[in-house]
Amino acid sequence: MSETLLKVSGLKVAYGGIQAVKGVDFEVRAGELVSLIGSNGAGKTTTMKAITGLLPLSAGDIQFMGQSVRGRGAWDMVKQGLAMVPEGRGVFTRMSITENLQMGAHIRTDKAGIAEDMERVFTTFPRLKERKDQLAGTMSGGEQQMLAMGRALMSRPKVLLMDEPSMGLSPIMVDKIFEVVRDVHSRGVTILLVEQNASRALEIADRGYVMESGLITMSGDAKKMLDDPKVRAAYLGE
């Protein structure tokens, strides 16, 4: 069995008096693509923010590479090898595409490797190469999503977290995004994917977790979950 890279144990996160995440346990092993699915408001994004140090934990622990990272800041998590493609893209709107990608590599000093990875991003997303000097804020939502993914990959993460990458995109762009997620995973990048589009997320995943009202209610092999009547009824509209 592969090494566990990310382990979440008894995670609780509260906003004011509201318990948004109520005691969550899950893990992501090396080389896996794990999908965390659930309806809007289930606590998925809150969980991702807690993992990356953007929100404090009220209880529980998060271990990355075998060590507790509770209380560490987001900047430190990137140095450790954890990168996130945030919900809503979060690109630097007044910077060019090239500058955004350079920001993704800010923790690195290997100039040749950075140039090589920049070229790989441009090969993966030819549209970004065509517009490499364009300001990120003038791009479409789909193009910004490509840029956010490319920027995260520039840090050479050990684990890539993706929060709702298909949200608000056209069907054609959704196809492209999932194609890239599959491609990145095939290159050996471990991925935790949070998605409302349950069928697409489970189709490309190794394992899946279902989150409802701040709790994990189901987990297992992603392909088996796709065929589960309860998952199909709740998330696939059948």
Secondary structure, DSSP 8 states (H G I E B T S, - for coil): ---EEEEEEEEEEEETTEEEEEEEEEEEETT-EEEEE--TTSSHHHHHHHHTTSS--SEEEEEETTEE-TT--HHHHHHHTEEEE-TT----TTSBHHHHHHHHTTT---HHHHHHHHHHHHHH-HHHHHTTTSBGGGS-HHHHHHHHHHHHHTT--SEEEEE-TTTT--HHHHHHHHHHHHHHHHTT-EEEEEES-HHHHHHH-SEEEEEETTEEEEEEEHHHHHT-HHHHHHHS--
